[in-house]
Amino acid sequence: MKKLPKTRFHLVFSLLMGAMMISLMTLVITLVNVGLVPDFLSRWLRAFLIAYVVGVPVIFFLAPFARKLTGRYVEMP
């Protein structure tokens, strides 16, 4: 499998981190709010799609700032 160029690292990281974090968080919050109702899957999917559209750009633009801020307090590898 051919890898993407390293210039795409931040974009792919944002897409994957967004999918993992947002799916887990929306799953938990939907479960807490509505329980295991018959239409749980459609409710969760709707919440996921809305959060993904908002969350991925937030991760993309704020991750560099978060790394820089972390670097003030922690030695960088």
Gaussian input, Z-matrix of N, CA and C with variables (Angstrom, degrees):
# hf/3-21g

backbone

0 1
 N
 C     1     B1
 C     2     B2     1     A1
 N     3     B3     2     A2     1     D1
 C     4     B4     3     A3     2     D2
 C     5     B5     4     A4     3     D3
 N     6     B6     5     A5     4     D4
 C     7     B7     6     A6     5     D5
 C     8     B8     7     A7     6     D6
 N     9     B9     8     A8     7     D7
 C    10    B10     9     A9     8     D8
 C    11    B11    10    A10     9     D9
 N    12    B12    11    A11    10    D10
 C    13    B13    12    A12    11    D11
 C    14    B14    13    A13    12    D12
 N    15    B15    14    A14    13    D13
 C    16    B16    15    A15    14    D14
 C    17    B17    16    A16    15    D15
 N    18    B18    17    A17    16    D16
 C    19    B19    18    A18    17    D17
 C    20    B20    19    A19    18    D18
 N    21    B21    20    A20    19    D19
 C    22    B22    21    A21    20    D20
 C    23    B23    22    A22    21    D21
 N    24    B24    23    A23    22    D22
 C    25    B25    24    A24    23    D23
 C    26    B26    25    A25    24    D24
 N    27    B27    26    A26    25    D25
 C    28    B28    27    A27    26    D26
 C    29    B29    28    A28    27    D27
 N    30    B30    29    A29    28    D28
 C    31    B31    30    A30    29    D29
 C    32    B32    31    A31    30    D30
 N    33    B33    32    A32    31    D31
 C    34    B34    33    A33    32    D32
 C    35    B35    34    A34    33    D33
 N    36    B36    35    A35    34    D34
 C    37    B37    36    A36    35    D35
 C    38    B38    37    A37    36    D36
 N    39    B39    38    A38    37    D37
 C    40    B40    39    A39    38    D38
 C    41    B41    40    A40    39    D39
 N    42    B42    41    A41    40    D40
 C    43    B43    42    A42    41    D41
 C    44    B44    43    A43    42    D42
 N    45    B45    44    A44    43    D43
 C    46    B46    45    A45    44    D44
 C    47    B47    46    A46    45    D45
 N    48    B48    47    A47    46    D46
 C    49    B49    48    A48    47    D47
 C    50    B50    49    A49    48    D48
 N    51    B51    50    A50    49    D49
 C    52    B52    51    A51    50    D50
 C    53    B53    52    A52    51    D51
 N    54    B54    53    A53    52    D52
 C    55    B55    54    A54    53    D53
 C    56    B56    55    A55    54    D54
 N    57    B57    56    A56    55    D55
 C    58    B58    57    A57    56    D56
 C    59    B59    58    A58    57    D57
 N    60    B60    59    A59    58    D58
 C    61    B61    60    A60    59    D59
 C    62    B62    61    A61    60    D60
 N    63    B63    62    A62    61    D61
 C    64    B64    63    A63    62    D62
 C    65    B65    64    A64    63    D63
 N    66    B66    65    A65    64    D64
 C    67    B67    66    A66    65    D65
 C    68    B68    67    A67    66    D66
 N    69    B69    68    A68    67    D67
 C    70    B70    69    A69    68    D68
 C    71    B71    70    A70    69    D69
 N    72    B72    71    A71    70    D70
 C    73    B73    72    A72    71    D71
 C    74    B74    73    A73    72    D72
 N    75    B75    74    A74    73    D73
 C    76    B76    75    A75    74    D74
 C    77    B77    76    A76    75    D75
 N    78    B78    77    A77    76    D76
 C    79    B79    78    A78    77    D77
 C    80    B80    79    A79    78    D78
 N    81    B81    80    A80    79    D79
 C    82    B82    81    A81    80    D80
 C    83    B83    82    A82    81    D81
 N    84    B84    83    A83    82    D82
 C    85    B85    84    A84    83    D83
 C    86    B86    85    A85    84    D84
 N    87    B87    86    A86    85    D85
 C    88    B88    87    A87    86    D86
 C    89    B89    88    A88    87    D87
 N    90    B90    89    A89    88    D88
 C    91    B91    90    A90    89    D89
 C    92    B92    91    A91    90    D90
 N    93    B93    92    A92    91    D91
 C    94    B94    93    A93    92    D92
 C    95    B95    94    A94    93    D93
 N    96    B96    95    A95    94    D94
 C    97    B97    96    A96    95    D95
 C    98    B98    97    A97    96    D96
 N    99    B99    98    A98    97    D97
 C   100   B100    99    A99    98    D98
 C   101   B101   100   A100    99    D99
 N   102   B102   101   A101   100   D100
 C   103   B103   102   A102   101   D101
 C   104   B104   103   A103   102   D102
 N   105   B105   104   A104   103   D103
 C   106   B106   105   A105   104   D104
 C   107   B107   106   A106   105   D105
 N   108   B108   107   A107   106   D106
 C   109   B109   108   A108   107   D107
 C   110   B110   109   A109   108   D108
 N   111   B111   110   A110   109   D109
 C   112   B112   111   A111   110   D110
 C   113   B113   112   A112   111   D111
 N   114   B114   113   A113   112   D112
 C   115   B115   114   A114   113   D113
 C   116   B116   115   A115   114   D114
 N   117   B117   116   A116   115   D115
 C   118   B118   117   A117   116   D116
 C   119   B119   118   A118   117   D117
 N   120   B120   119   A119   118   D118
 C   121   B121   120   A120   119   D119
 C   122   B122   121   A121   120   D120
 N   123   B123   122   A122   121   D121
 C   124   B124   123   A123   122   D122
 C   125   B125   124   A124   123   D123
 N   126   B126   125   A125   124   D124
 C   127   B127   126   A126   125   D125
 C   128   B128   127   A127   126   D126
 N   129   B129   128   A128   127   D127
 C   130   B130   129   A129   128   D128
 C   131   B131   130   A130   129   D129
 N   132   B132   131   A131   130   D130
 C   133   B133   132   A132   131   D131
 C   134   B134   133   A133   132   D132
 N   135   B135   134   A134   133   D133
 C   136   B136   135   A135   134   D134
 C   137   B137   136   A136   135   D135
 N   138   B138   137   A137   136   D136
 C   139   B139   138   A138   137   D137
 C   140   B140   139   A139   138   D138
 N   141   B141   140   A140   139   D139
 C   142   B142   141   A141   140   D140
 C   143   B143   142   A142   141   D141
 N   144   B144   143   A143   142   D142
 C   145   B145   144   A144   143   D143
 C   146   B146   145   A145   144   D144
 N   147   B147   146   A146   145   D145
 C   148   B148   147   A147   146   D146
 C   149   B149   148   A148   147   D147
 N   150   B150   149   A149   148   D148
 C   151   B151   150   A150   149   D149
 C   152   B152   151   A151   150   D150
 N   153   B153   152   A152   151   D151
 C   154   B154   153   A153   152   D152
 C   155   B155   154   A154   153   D153
 N   156   B156   155   A155   154   D154
 C   157   B157   156   A156   155   D155
 C   158   B158   157   A157   156   D156
 N   159   B159   158   A158   157   D157
 C   160   B160   159   A159   158   D158
 C   161   B161   160   A160   159   D159
 N   162   B162   161   A161   160   D160
 C   163   B163   162   A162   161   D161
 C   164   B164   163   A163   162   D162
 N   165   B165   164   A164   163   D163
 C   166   B166   165   A165   164   D164
 C   167   B167   166   A166   165   D165
 N   168   B168   167   A167   166   D166
 C   169   B169   168   A168   167   D167
 C   170   B170   169   A169   168   D168
 N   171   B171   170   A170   169   D169
 C   172   B172   171   A171   170   D170
 C   173   B173   172   A172   171   D171
 N   174   B174   173   A173   172   D172
 C   175   B175   174   A174   173   D173
 C   176   B176   175   A175   174   D174
 N   177   B177   176   A176   175   D175
 C   178   B178   177   A177   176   D176
 C   179   B179   178   A178   177   D177
 N   180   B180   179   A179   178   D178
 C   181   B181   180   A180   179   D179
 C   182   B182   181   A181   180   D180
 N   183   B183   182   A182   181   D181
 C   184   B184   183   A183   182   D182
 C   185   B185   184   A184   183   D183
 N   186   B186   185   A185   184   D184
 C   187   B187   186   A186   185   D185
 C   188   B188   187   A187   186   D186
 N   189   B189   188   A188   187   D187
 C   190   B190   189   A189   188   D188
 C   191   B191   190   A190   189   D189
 N   192   B192   191   A191   190   D190
 C   193   B193   192   A192   191   D191
 C   194   B194   193   A193   192   D192
 N   195   B195   194   A194   193   D193
 C   196   B196   195   A195   194   D194
 C   197   B197   196   A196   195   D195
 N   198   B198   197   A197   196   D196
 C   199   B199   198   A198   197   D197
 C   200   B200   199   A199   198   D198
 N   201   B201   200   A200   199   D199
 C   202   B202   201   A201   200   D200
 C   203   B203   202   A202   201   D201
 N   204   B204   203   A203   202   D202
 C   205   B205   204   A204   203   D203
 C   206   B206   205   A205   204   D204
 N   207   B207   206   A206   205   D205
 C   208   B208   207   A207   206   D206
 C   209   B209   208   A208   207   D207
 N   210   B210   209   A209   208   D208
 C   211   B211   210   A210   209   D209
 C   212   B212   211   A211   210   D210
 N   213   B213   212   A212   211   D211
 C   214   B214   213   A213   212   D212
 C   215   B215   214   A214   213   D213
 N   216   B216   215   A215   214   D214
 C   217   B217   216   A216   215   D215
 C   218   B218   217   A217   216   D216
 N   219   B219   218   A218   217   D217
 C   220   B220   219   A219   218   D218
 C   221   B221   220   A220   219   D219
 N   222   B222   221   A221   220   D220
 C   223   B223   222   A222   221   D221
 C   224   B224   223   A223   222   D222
 N   225   B225   224   A224   223   D223
 C   226   B226   225   A225   224   D224
 C   227   B227   226   A226   225   D225
 N   228   B228   227   A227   226   D226
 C   229   B229   228   A228   227   D227
 C   230   B230   229   A229   228   D228

   B1=1.4585
   B2=1.5250
   B3=1.2989
   B4=1.4551
   B5=1.5264
   B6=1.3189
   B7=1.4647
   B8=1.5246
   B9=1.3192
   B10=1.4562
   B11=1.5242
   B12=1.3183
   B13=1.4703
   B14=1.5224
   B15=1.3337
   B16=1.4668
   B17=1.5231
   B18=1.3302
   B19=1.4688
   B20=1.5292
   B21=1.3172
   B22=1.4713
   B23=1.5260
   B24=1.3294
   B25=1.4640
   B26=1.5245
   B27=1.3111
   B28=1.4704
   B29=1.5267
   B30=1.3207
   B31=1.4654
   B32=1.5230
   B33=1.3328
   B34=1.4661
   B35=1.5233
   B36=1.3398
   B37=1.4609
   B38=1.5251
   B39=1.3135
   B40=1.4671
   B41=1.5212
   B42=1.3308
   B43=1.4684
   B44=1.5283
   B45=1.3349
   B46=1.4704
   B47=1.5220
   B48=1.3245
   B49=1.4687
   B50=1.5187
   B51=1.3190
   B52=1.4601
   B53=1.5140
   B54=1.3208
   B55=1.4696
   B56=1.5185
   B57=1.3369
   B58=1.4617
   B59=1.5271
   B60=1.3211
   B61=1.4550
   B62=1.5329
   B63=1.3101
   B64=1.4625
   B65=1.5231
   B66=1.3308
   B67=1.4669
   B68=1.5266
   B69=1.3150
   B70=1.4654
   B71=1.5272
   B72=1.3214
   B73=1.4656
   B74=1.5307
   B75=1.3320
   B76=1.4638
   B77=1.5189
   B78=1.3292
   B79=1.4621
   B80=1.5253
   B81=1.3169
   B82=1.4689
   B83=1.5257
   B84=1.3058
   B85=1.4700
   B86=1.5282
   B87=1.3277
   B88=1.4624
   B89=1.5240
   B90=1.3149
   B91=1.4633
   B92=1.5262
   B93=1.3147
   B94=1.4669
   B95=1.5281
   B96=1.3123
   B97=1.4653
   B98=1.5214
   B99=1.3409
   B100=1.4650
   B101=1.5145
   B102=1.3348
   B103=1.4647
   B104=1.5182
   B105=1.3147
   B106=1.4629
   B107=1.5272
   B108=1.3055
   B109=1.4642
   B110=1.5174
   B111=1.3276
   B112=1.4735
   B113=1.5358
   B114=1.3241
   B115=1.4663
   B116=1.5385
   B117=1.3352
   B118=1.4623
   B119=1.5224
   B120=1.3166
   B121=1.4594
   B122=1.5272
   B123=1.3138
   B124=1.4682
   B125=1.5279
   B126=1.3283
   B127=1.4712
   B128=1.5259
   B129=1.3432
   B130=1.4587
   B131=1.5330
   B132=1.3203
   B133=1.4542
   B134=1.5234
   B135=1.3042
   B136=1.4700
   B137=1.5246
   B138=1.3298
   B139=1.4626
   B140=1.5296
   B141=1.3411
   B142=1.4590
   B143=1.5213
   B144=1.3203
   B145=1.4622
   B146=1.5201
   B147=1.3135
   B148=1.4640
   B149=1.5284
   B150=1.3237
   B151=1.4669
   B152=1.5199
   B153=1.3265
   B154=1.4609
   B155=1.5283
   B156=1.3251
   B157=1.4658
   B158=1.5267
   B159=1.3043
   B160=1.4716
   B161=1.5271
   B162=1.3193
   B163=1.4584
   B164=1.5171
   B165=1.3211
   B166=1.4675
   B167=1.5345
   B168=1.3213
   B169=1.4685
   B170=1.5349
   B171=1.3236
   B172=1.4654
   B173=1.5236
   B174=1.3233
   B175=1.4636
   B176=1.5236
   B177=1.3235
   B178=1.4618
   B179=1.5265
   B180=1.3256
   B181=1.4635
   B182=1.5292
   B183=1.3288
   B184=1.4578
   B185=1.5235
   B186=1.3339
   B187=1.4658
   B188=1.5246
   B189=1.3466
   B190=1.4703
   B191=1.5356
   B192=1.3107
   B193=1.4647
   B194=1.5270
   B195=1.3422
   B196=1.4668
   B197=1.5272
   B198=1.3405
   B199=1.4708
   B200=1.5208
   B201=1.3329
   B202=1.4660
   B203=1.5317
   B204=1.3116
   B205=1.4607
   B206=1.5442
   B207=1.3273
   B208=1.4541
   B209=1.5244
   B210=1.3274
   B211=1.4526
   B212=1.5161
   B213=1.2993
   B214=1.4718
   B215=1.5260
   B216=1.3191
   B217=1.4622
   B218=1.5277
   B219=1.3399
   B220=1.4594
   B221=1.5316
   B222=1.3244
   B223=1.4550
   B224=1.5254
   B225=1.2981
   B226=1.4630
   B227=1.5411
   B228=1.3230
   B229=1.4748
   B230=1.5316
   A1=108.82
   A2=115.87
   A3=121.29
   A4=110.12
   A5=116.05
   A6=120.62
   A7=110.37
   A8=114.72
   A9=120.41
   A10=108.98
   A11=117.12
   A12=118.99
   A13=111.20
   A14=116.09
   A15=120.28
   A16=112.92
   A17=117.37
   A18=119.75
   A19=111.40
   A20=117.74
   A21=122.39
   A22=113.01
   A23=117.09
   A24=121.02
   A25=111.93
   A26=117.55
   A27=121.19
   A28=111.34
   A29=117.35
   A30=120.84
   A31=111.21
   A32=117.20
   A33=120.93
   A34=110.28
   A35=117.06
   A36=120.76
   A37=110.32
   A38=117.45
   A39=121.46
   A40=111.68
   A41=116.87
   A42=120.49
   A43=111.65
   A44=116.52
   A45=120.07
   A46=112.18
   A47=117.40
   A48=120.45
   A49=109.75
   A50=116.48
   A51=120.15
   A52=111.54
   A53=116.92
   A54=120.33
   A55=111.48
   A56=116.70
   A57=119.66
   A58=112.05
   A59=116.64
   A60=120.56
   A61=111.61
   A62=115.47
   A63=119.67
   A64=111.36
   A65=118.06
   A66=118.29
   A67=110.82
   A68=117.07
   A69=119.99
   A70=111.53
   A71=116.80
   A72=119.82
   A73=112.02
   A74=117.57
   A75=118.47
   A76=111.42
   A77=117.27
   A78=120.52
   A79=110.37
   A80=116.56
   A81=120.94
   A82=111.06
   A83=117.01
   A84=120.22
   A85=111.29
   A86=117.86
   A87=120.18
   A88=110.29
   A89=116.54
   A90=120.79
   A91=111.23
   A92=117.51
   A93=121.48
   A94=110.61
   A95=116.91
   A96=120.38
   A97=114.52
   A98=118.46
   A99=119.20
   A100=113.88
   A101=117.84
   A102=120.32
   A103=110.99
   A104=116.17
   A105=120.92
   A106=110.71
   A107=115.75
   A108=121.91
   A109=109.37
   A110=117.41
   A111=119.70
   A112=114.53
   A113=118.22
   A114=120.34
   A115=112.25
   A116=116.26
   A117=120.85
   A118=112.15
   A119=117.34
   A120=121.17
   A121=111.72
   A122=117.80
   A123=119.85
   A124=111.01
   A125=117.51
   A126=120.52
   A127=110.85
   A128=115.14
   A129=119.03
   A130=110.82
   A131=117.40
   A132=121.02
   A133=111.69
   A134=116.81
   A135=120.59
   A136=109.95
   A137=116.67
   A138=120.81
   A139=110.79
   A140=116.55
   A141=120.80
   A142=111.11
   A143=117.65
   A144=120.63
   A145=111.99
   A146=116.91
   A147=120.34
   A148=110.35
   A149=116.64
   A150=120.56
   A151=111.82
   A152=118.13
   A153=121.33
   A154=110.76
   A155=115.99
   A156=120.72
   A157=110.74
   A158=117.42
   A159=121.39
   A160=110.56
   A161=117.46
   A162=121.73
   A163=115.88
   A164=118.13
   A165=119.77
   A166=111.71
   A167=119.70
   A168=117.60
   A169=113.07
   A170=116.28
   A171=119.10
   A172=109.77
   A173=117.75
   A174=121.27
   A175=109.87
   A176=116.95
   A177=121.45
   A178=111.41
   A179=116.92
   A180=119.76
   A181=113.50
   A182=118.44
   A183=119.86
   A184=114.72
   A185=118.95
   A186=120.80
   A187=112.72
   A188=119.87
   A189=118.20
   A190=112.58
   A191=116.47
   A192=120.70
   A193=110.40
   A194=116.44
   A195=120.50
   A196=110.98
   A197=117.59
   A198=120.90
   A199=110.98
   A200=116.21
   A201=121.00
   A202=110.48
   A203=116.75
   A204=121.55
   A205=110.41
   A206=116.85
   A207=121.20
   A208=110.38
   A209=116.67
   A210=121.66
   A211=113.62
   A212=117.41
   A213=120.46
   A214=111.92
   A215=116.13
   A216=120.89
   A217=114.37
   A218=116.07
   A219=120.40
   A220=108.66
   A221=116.83
   A222=119.74
   A223=109.06
   A224=116.12
   A225=120.52
   A226=109.62
   A227=117.36
   A228=119.63
   A229=111.25
   D1=130.67
   D2=179.46
   D3=-79.38
   D4=133.58
   D5=179.89
   D6=-87.59
   D7=153.05
   D8=174.53
   D9=-73.82
   D10=158.31
   D11=177.66
   D12=-67.07
   D13=155.09
   D14=-176.43
   D15=-63.43
   D16=-16.33
   D17=176.50
   D18=-66.98
   D19=-16.73
   D20=179.37
   D21=-94.97
   D22=-0.24
   D23=-175.18
   D24=-55.28
   D25=-51.20
   D26=-175.41
   D27=-62.77
   D28=-39.80
   D29=178.48
   D30=-64.63
   D31=-48.93
   D32=-179.19
   D33=-64.91
   D34=-40.28
   D35=176.08
   D36=-58.08
   D37=-46.61
   D38=-179.40
   D39=-61.75
   D40=-42.46
   D41=179.32
   D42=-64.35
   D43=-44.49
   D44=-178.91
   D45=-72.06
   D46=-45.64
   D47=178.82
   D48=-61.99
   D49=-40.20
   D50=177.65
   D51=-61.16
   D52=-45.76
   D53=-179.39
   D54=-61.95
   D55=-44.36
   D56=-178.07
   D57=-68.57
   D58=-50.56
   D59=-175.91
   D60=-67.97
   D61=-45.15
   D62=-176.57
   D63=-69.18
   D64=-37.37
   D65=178.96
   D66=-64.81
   D67=-42.53
   D68=179.33
   D69=-65.93
   D70=-46.86
   D71=-177.52
   D72=-65.95
   D73=-44.20
   D74=-179.96
   D75=-68.35
   D76=-32.93
   D77=175.90
   D78=-61.61
   D79=-49.39
   D80=-178.54
   D81=-64.24
   D82=-48.23
   D83=-176.93
   D84=-66.38
   D85=-39.32
   D86=177.18
   D87=-64.74
   D88=-41.58
   D89=178.22
   D90=-63.08
   D91=-43.02
   D92=178.84
   D93=-64.94
   D94=-41.78
   D95=-175.25
   D96=-75.70
   D97=-38.65
   D98=-174.22
   D99=-120.05
   D100=-14.20
   D101=-177.53
   D102=75.48
   D103=-172.05
   D104=-179.36
   D105=-86.32
   D106=70.01
   D107=178.84
   D108=-81.36
   D109=162.91
   D110=-178.06
   D111=-56.83
   D112=-33.62
   D113=-179.61
   D114=-99.43
   D115=26.53
   D116=-178.23
   D117=-55.53
   D118=-46.13
   D119=-176.03
   D120=-60.84
   D121=-43.28
   D122=179.69
   D123=-69.20
   D124=-36.42
   D125=176.57
   D126=-65.09
   D127=-44.12
   D128=179.75
   D129=-64.58
   D130=-43.81
   D131=-179.69
   D132=-61.79
   D133=-40.13
   D134=177.53
   D135=-63.02
   D136=-47.26
   D137=178.50
   D138=-60.60
   D139=-41.88
   D140=179.61
   D141=-61.77
   D142=-47.57
   D143=-177.20
   D144=-62.47
   D145=-42.73
   D146=177.87
   D147=-64.01
   D148=-47.10
   D149=-178.80
   D150=-66.37
   D151=-34.79
   D152=-179.45
   D153=-66.15
   D154=-42.74
   D155=179.25
   D156=-62.47
   D157=-35.35
   D158=178.70
   D159=-84.31
   D160=-42.91
   D161=-170.52
   D162=-72.10
   D163=-38.92
   D164=-177.50
   D165=-63.33
   D166=-46.50
   D167=175.78
   D168=-61.69
   D169=-35.14
   D170=177.32
   D171=-63.17
   D172=-46.17
   D173=177.77
   D174=-61.27
   D175=-45.25
   D176=-177.32
   D177=-58.68
   D178=-44.77
   D179=-175.41
   D180=-86.39
   D181=-28.43
   D182=-177.14
   D183=-93.33
   D184=-19.44
   D185=-179.00
   D186=-58.73
   D187=-44.11
   D188=177.70
   D189=-61.20
   D190=-39.00
   D191=177.77
   D192=-65.18
   D193=-41.86
   D194=178.96
   D195=-63.94
   D196=-39.88
   D197=176.76
   D198=-62.34
   D199=-44.70
   D200=-179.36
   D201=-64.19
   D202=-42.89
   D203=179.32
   D204=-65.33
   D205=-41.07
   D206=177.21
   D207=-62.72
   D208=-38.68
   D209=179.07
   D210=-61.73
   D211=-21.89
   D212=176.39
   D213=-70.33
   D214=-26.45
   D215=-173.48
   D216=-112.02
   D217=-17.21
   D218=-174.92
   D219=-132.61
   D220=139.69
   D221=175.85
   D222=-63.07
   D223=134.93
   D224=179.68
   D225=-81.52
   D226=144.26
   D227=179.84
   D228=-68.65

